[in-house]
Amino acid sequence: MHERKISIVTGAAAGIGEAVARTFAREGWVVMVADINTEDGERVAGEVTALGGEGHFVHTDITQLDSVQALVAQTLARFERVDVLVNNAYPTGSPLLPTQDIVRERMQRSLTAGFAAVHEAMQAVYPAMARQQWGRIINMCSLNGVNAHAGTVDYNCAKEAVRALTRTAAVEWGRDGITVNAVCPGAATSAYKVMQERAPQMIEQINQLIPMGYSGDPERDIAPVVLFLAGEGARYMTGNTLFVDGGGHINGVPWKP
């Protein structure tokens, strides 16, 4: 296996995706920084290079499946292989709504961006990974789906569908040297921080239910686990969901604004 891995990280312009990109950079890897946000994406790509890796920004809109295909095609055209795929991106900004109020367009958009885009990216990297008999796919999922958090049924469904996709691909692709795992993080992302400002008491209650007492930092707590899954040490792990949440899944930590 090549020492300098070629990686694709979607949603890498901020949050967990940015943390993963920076962590891969410190290993000297190539990181294709895929995001819809050009300004922040180019910034992160520059940081990847400054940290010792090689960063390239690729404007990617996961609501458009052709854009996902183009991301992988551009990577393969440049480097002729993909070693690591991290499916992290998800469109933000949807208000919390009960199941009965989720309109068809919102559900379809969530399933396209949150599930179909992941499937497309996995399909696109599969031939190259299978040829080299080595590949790592890490799909970012969510405790929202596992614990059926209220107000985000479209997101929950998309993320749980990705967990089923993860397990199925793991069964089918194991003999090709490809591992496929999911991570359900409990992280202090930008959405978390917004909620912390709006409902500090709720956040405090959540943190009290987390055995380790806090929500994780994307770079210190979440990204190192993704790095592990992307490396040789996880060669015999596939089809798993890793709860990187300070133990929050044990108590079924609620998210009920």
C-alpha positions as CSV (number, residue, x, y, z in Angstrom):
1,M,0.0,0.0,0.0
2,H,1.3,3.5,-0.9
3,E,2.5,5.5,2.1
4,R,0.9,8.7,0.9
5,K,-2.8,7.9,0.7
6,I,-5.2,9.7,-1.7
7,S,-8.3,10.7,0.2
8,I,-11.6,12.3,-0.6
9,V,-13.4,14.1,2.3
10,T,-16.8,15.5,1.5
11,G,-18.1,18.4,3.6
12,A,-14.5,19.3,4.4
13,A,-14.8,23.0,4.5
14,A,-16.0,23.0,8.1
15,G,-16.8,21.0,11.2
16,I,-15.9,17.3,11.3
17,G,-14.9,17.2,7.7
18,E,-12.4,20.0,8.2
19,A,-11.1,18.2,11.3
20,V,-10.6,15.0,9.3
21,A,-8.9,16.9,6.4
22,R,-6.4,18.5,8.9
23,T,-5.8,15.2,10.6
24,F,-5.1,13.4,7.3
25,A,-2.8,16.3,6.3
26,R,-0.6,15.7,9.3
27,E,0.0,12.2,7.9
28,G,1.2,13.7,4.6
29,W,-1.8,12.5,2.7
30,V,-3.5,14.0,-0.4
31,V,-6.9,15.4,0.6
32,M,-9.5,16.2,-2.0
33,V,-11.5,18.9,-0.1
34,A,-15.0,18.5,-1.4
35,D,-17.5,21.1,-0.5
36,I,-20.1,23.5,-1.8
37,N,-18.5,26.4,0.0
38,T,-15.7,27.6,-2.3
39,E,-14.1,30.2,0.1
40,D,-13.8,27.9,3.1
41,G,-13.0,24.9,0.9
42,E,-10.0,26.7,-0.6
43,R,-8.9,27.8,2.8
44,V,-9.0,24.3,4.2
45,A,-7.1,22.9,1.1
46,G,-4.4,25.5,1.8
47,E,-4.3,24.5,5.4
48,V,-3.9,20.8,4.4
49,T,-0.8,21.7,2.3
50,A,0.6,23.9,5.1
51,L,0.2,21.0,7.6
52,G,2.3,18.7,5.4
53,G,-0.3,17.1,3.1
54,E,-1.4,18.1,-0.3
55,G,-4.8,19.8,-0.5
56,H,-7.0,20.3,-3.5
57,F,-10.4,21.9,-3.4
58,V,-13.2,20.5,-5.5
59,H,-16.5,22.3,-5.6
60,T,-19.1,19.6,-4.9
61,D,-22.8,19.8,-4.5
62,I,-24.1,16.5,-2.9
63,T,-27.7,17.4,-3.9
64,Q,-26.5,16.9,-7.5
65,L,-25.4,13.3,-8.1
66,D,-23.4,14.3,-11.2
67,S,-21.3,16.5,-9.0
68,V,-20.4,13.6,-6.8
69,Q,-19.4,11.5,-9.8
70,A,-17.3,14.4,-11.1
71,L,-15.5,14.6,-7.8
72,V,-14.4,11.0,-8.0
73,A,-13.6,11.3,-11.7
74,Q,-11.4,14.3,-11.1
75,T,-9.5,12.5,-8.3
76,L,-8.9,9.5,-10.4
77,A,-7.8,11.6,-13.4
78,R,-5.3,13.3,-11.3
79,F,-3.9,10.5,-9.1
80,E,-5.2,7.3,-10.8
81,R,-6.4,5.9,-7.5
82,V,-8.5,6.6,-4.4
83,D,-7.4,5.0,-1.1
84,V,-9.8,6.6,1.4
85,L,-13.3,8.0,1.0
86,V,-15.0,9.8,3.9
87,N,-18.6,10.6,3.2
88,N,-19.3,13.4,5.7
89,A,-21.2,16.1,3.8
90,Y,-24.9,16.9,4.5
91,P,-26.8,20.1,3.7
92,T,-27.7,22.1,6.8
93,G,-30.3,24.7,7.7
94,S,-33.5,22.8,7.7
95,P,-35.8,23.7,10.5
96,L,-36.9,21.1,13.1
97,L,-40.4,19.8,12.1
98,P,-42.6,16.9,13.2
99,T,-42.9,14.0,10.8
100,Q,-46.4,15.0,9.7
101,D,-45.1,18.4,8.4
102,I,-42.1,17.2,6.4
103,V,-43.0,17.9,2.8
104,R,-42.1,15.5,-0.1
105,E,-39.4,17.9,-1.5
106,R,-37.6,18.1,1.8
107,M,-37.6,14.3,2.2
108,Q,-36.4,13.7,-1.3
109,R,-33.6,16.3,-1.0
110,S,-32.4,14.7,2.3
111,L,-32.5,11.2,0.8
112,T,-30.6,12.4,-2.3
113,A,-27.9,14.3,-0.4
114,G,-27.7,12.1,2.7
115,F,-28.0,8.7,1.1
116,A,-27.9,8.6,-2.7
117,A,-24.8,10.8,-2.8
118,V,-23.0,8.4,-0.5
119,H,-24.0,5.5,-2.6
120,E,-22.8,7.2,-5.8
121,A,-19.5,8.1,-4.3
122,M,-19.0,4.5,-3.0
123,Q,-19.9,3.1,-6.4
124,A,-17.5,5.5,-8.2
125,V,-14.5,4.6,-6.0
126,Y,-15.1,0.9,-5.9
127,P,-13.4,-0.1,-9.2
128,A,-10.2,1.6,-8.3
129,M,-10.1,0.3,-4.8
130,A,-10.9,-3.3,-6.0
131,R,-8.1,-3.2,-8.5
132,Q,-5.6,-2.3,-5.9
133,Q,-7.2,-4.7,-3.4
134,W,-7.1,-1.9,-0.7
135,G,-9.6,0.7,0.3
136,R,-11.2,2.4,3.2
137,I,-14.7,3.9,3.2
138,I,-15.9,5.8,6.3
139,N,-19.5,7.0,6.4
140,M,-20.5,9.6,8.9
141,C,-23.9,8.7,10.4
142,S,-25.8,10.0,13.3
143,L,-27.2,9.3,16.7
144,N,-30.3,11.2,15.5
145,G,-31.2,8.2,13.5
146,V,-30.2,5.6,16.0
147,N,-32.1,7.2,18.8
148,A,-34.9,8.6,16.6
149,H,-34.5,12.2,17.6
150,A,-37.6,14.3,17.1
151,G,-37.9,17.0,14.4
152,T,-35.4,15.5,11.9
153,V,-37.1,12.4,10.5
154,D,-35.7,13.1,6.9
155,Y,-32.2,13.3,8.3
156,N,-32.7,10.3,10.5
157,C,-33.9,8.2,7.6
158,A,-31.1,9.1,5.4
159,K,-28.4,8.4,8.0
160,E,-29.9,5.0,9.0
161,A,-30.1,4.1,5.3
162,V,-26.4,4.8,5.1
163,R,-25.8,2.4,8.0
164,A,-27.6,-0.3,6.1
165,L,-25.6,0.5,2.9
166,T,-22.4,0.4,5.0
167,R,-23.1,-3.1,6.3
168,T,-24.2,-4.4,2.9
169,A,-21.1,-3.1,1.1
170,A,-18.9,-4.5,3.8
171,V,-20.3,-7.9,3.1
172,E,-19.9,-7.6,-0.6
173,W,-16.6,-5.8,-0.8
174,G,-14.6,-7.5,2.0
175,R,-12.8,-9.9,-0.4
176,D,-11.8,-6.9,-2.5
177,G,-9.7,-5.6,0.4
178,I,-12.1,-2.8,1.1
179,T,-13.4,-2.0,4.6
180,V,-16.6,0.0,5.0
181,N,-17.5,1.4,8.4
182,A,-19.7,4.1,9.9
183,V,-19.1,6.6,12.6
184,C,-21.8,8.2,14.8
185,P,-20.2,11.2,16.4
186,G,-21.2,13.3,19.3
187,A,-19.5,16.5,18.4
188,A,-19.7,20.2,19.3
189,T,-20.3,21.2,15.7
190,S,-21.5,24.6,14.5
191,A,-25.1,23.4,14.7
192,Y,-24.4,22.3,18.3
193,K,-23.0,25.7,19.1
194,V,-26.1,27.4,17.7
195,M,-28.3,25.3,19.8
196,Q,-26.0,26.0,22.8
197,E,-26.7,29.7,22.4
198,R,-30.5,29.2,21.9
199,A,-31.1,26.5,24.6
200,P,-28.1,26.4,27.0
201,Q,-30.1,24.5,29.6
202,M,-30.9,21.7,27.1
203,I,-27.3,21.4,26.1
204,E,-26.3,21.2,29.8
205,Q,-28.8,18.4,30.3
206,I,-27.4,16.5,27.4
207,N,-23.9,16.9,28.6
208,Q,-25.0,15.6,32.0
209,L,-26.3,12.4,30.4
210,I,-23.0,11.8,28.5
211,P,-20.8,9.6,30.7
212,M,-17.7,11.6,29.8
213,G,-19.6,14.9,30.5
214,Y,-19.1,16.8,27.3
215,S,-19.6,16.8,23.6
216,G,-16.5,16.0,21.6
217,D,-14.2,18.3,19.8
218,P,-14.2,17.4,16.1
219,E,-10.4,17.5,15.7
220,R,-9.3,16.1,19.0
221,D,-12.1,13.5,19.6
222,I,-13.7,12.5,16.3
223,A,-11.0,12.8,13.6
224,P,-8.5,10.5,15.2
225,V,-11.1,7.6,15.1
226,V,-11.6,8.3,11.4
227,L,-7.9,8.2,10.9
228,F,-7.7,4.8,12.7
229,L,-10.5,3.4,10.4
230,A,-8.6,4.8,7.4
231,G,-5.3,3.0,8.3
232,E,-3.8,-0.4,8.5
233,G,-4.7,-0.9,12.2
234,A,-8.4,-1.3,11.2
235,R,-7.7,-3.8,8.4
236,Y,-9.9,-6.5,10.1
237,M,-12.8,-4.2,11.0
238,T,-15.7,-3.8,8.6
239,G,-19.4,-3.3,8.7
240,N,-19.2,-1.6,12.1
241,T,-20.8,1.5,13.5
242,L,-18.5,3.2,16.0
243,F,-20.2,5.5,18.5
244,V,-17.7,8.3,19.1
245,D,-19.8,10.2,21.5
246,G,-18.3,9.9,25.0
247,G,-20.7,7.1,25.8
248,G,-23.8,9.1,25.0
249,H,-25.4,6.3,23.0
250,I,-25.5,4.1,26.2
251,N,-28.1,6.4,27.8
252,G,-29.9,7.3,24.6
253,V,-29.0,10.9,25.0
254,P,-32.1,12.9,23.8
255,W,-32.2,15.9,21.5
256,K,-35.6,17.4,22.1
257,P,-35.7,21.2,21.5
